[in-house]
């Protein structure tokens, strides 16, 4: 089974870090400023900036500048950013389900023999 896993690899790489997973969980709840995320996760602003860059590059987050404060950035979750992983998992589930159905038929046939 040959598939392009480039997007999936980037998503998994971004989510491999527990701090970034915590950031994603916070962003799922509501948009946050970087400073709010730093406080909530207990890390420095500079480290938060690096984590947010990874999430932005992986397509898991997006940012906007609020009209009332051009210096600030608000970060949002991009649910479509995990679409490639969801599709991959759905394909795996479909294959697994087919294997289980085949095994069930085999066992039922064996039981009737």
Phi and psi in degrees as a GROMACS rama.xvg file:
@    title "Ramachandran Plot"
@    xaxis  label "Phi"
@    yaxis  label "Psi"
@TYPE xy
-103.502  117.516  UNK-2
-132.804  154.594  UNK-3
-79.7247  109.722  UNK-4
-101.276  13.8035  UNK-5
-56.0817  -50.2317  UNK-6
-64.5974  -40.7254  UNK-7
-64.8768  -43.4206  UNK-8
-59.3838  -44.0537  UNK-9
-63.4104  -39.5313  UNK-10
-66.3361  -47.1775  UNK-11
-63.6309  -39.9551  UNK-12
-60.4525  -43.8109  UNK-13
-65.246  -38.2376  UNK-14
-87.4387  -2.12643  UNK-15
-69.0602  -23.4384  UNK-16
-89.0474  128.179  UNK-17
-62.4997  -31.4791  UNK-18
-66.0427  -41.6939  UNK-19
-67.5913  -35.6184  UNK-20
-64.0432  -38.1465  UNK-21
-64.7783  -39.4401  UNK-22
-63.1038  -44.9572  UNK-23
-59.5453  -43.317  UNK-24
-62.0073  -37.8832  UNK-25
-67.5303  -41.0467  UNK-26
-70.0961  -27.171  UNK-27
-64.6804  -35.8019  UNK-28
-69.6375  -44.1541  UNK-29
-173.426  161.852  UNK-30
-65.3785  150.382  UNK-31
-139.133  153.214  UNK-32
-81.1012  156.841  UNK-33
-58.647  -39.4739  UNK-34
-64.1625  -37.1302  UNK-35
-65.353  -40.8704  UNK-36
-66.2099  -39.0874  UNK-37
-62.0873  -45.2079  UNK-38
-64.1315  -45.7001  UNK-39
-63.5671  -32.2039  UNK-40
-98.6057  -9.12199  UNK-41
73.1962  30.3431  UNK-42
-120.025  165.412  UNK-43
-70.374  160.508  UNK-44
-63.511  -37.4598  UNK-45
-66.4619  -41.1666  UNK-46
-66.1102  -37.8512  UNK-47
-61.3861  -41.3463  UNK-48
-57.768  -42.2069  UNK-49
-66.0926  -42.7149  UNK-50
-63.5316  -42.2926  UNK-51
-64.977  -36.0075  UNK-52
-61.3884  -42.4858  UNK-53
-62.6951  -45.2755  UNK-54
-65.3606  -38.1735  UNK-55
-64.652  -47.2341  UNK-56
-62.7483  -33.3576  UNK-57
-80.2705  -6.79881  UNK-58
79.9721  15.2735  UNK-59
-89.2937  -17.9084  UNK-60
-137.479  160.848  UNK-61
-137.521  162.627  UNK-62
-134.127  155.283  UNK-63
-139.23  153.68  UNK-64
-100.036  122.437  UNK-65
-65.4958  144.002  UNK-66
-62.7831  -25.9488  UNK-67
-86.1722  -8.15401  UNK-68
-151.996  93.7551  UNK-69
-66.9283  -16.7183  UNK-70
-81.9122  -25.6315  UNK-71
-88.3961  156.273  UNK-72
-129.753  138.566  UNK-73
-110.246  133.173  UNK-74
-105.625  139.446  UNK-75
-126.634  151.539  UNK-76
-77.75  142.001  UNK-77
-109.775  93.2832  UNK-78
-56.7145  -31.8966  UNK-79
-67.471  -14.4855  UNK-80
-65.3125  -21.6506  UNK-81
-102.848  9.84175  UNK-82
-58.6266  -40.0628  UNK-83
-64.956  -36.2932  UNK-84
-69.9131  -40.8878  UNK-85
-61.5424  -42.3144  UNK-86
-64.5852  -42.0824  UNK-87
-62.8771  -45.8989  UNK-88
-63.8252  -37.1485  UNK-89
-64.111  -39.9589  UNK-90
-63.7324  -42.4518  UNK-91
-62.0574  -43.3413  UNK-92
-62.4336  -41.0163  UNK-93
-62.0483  -43.5773  UNK-94
-65.0115  -43.4994  UNK-95
-62.4985  -44.4233  UNK-96
-60.4461  -41.3111  UNK-97
-63.976  -41.0423  UNK-98
-64.6287  -41.3092  UNK-99
-65.3862  -40.1193  UNK-100
-62.8129  -41.5266  UNK-101
-64.7335  -43.0229  UNK-102
-63.8847  -41.183  UNK-103
-61.539  -46.4067  UNK-104
-59.9856  -42.6627  UNK-105
-60.1109  -46.2591  UNK-106
-67.8736  -37.3187  UNK-107
-66.8077  -39.6574  UNK-108
-65.2903  -41.2795  UNK-109
-65.8643  -36.8164  UNK-110
-67.7001  -27.5187  UNK-111
-87.4909  -7.8423  UNK-112
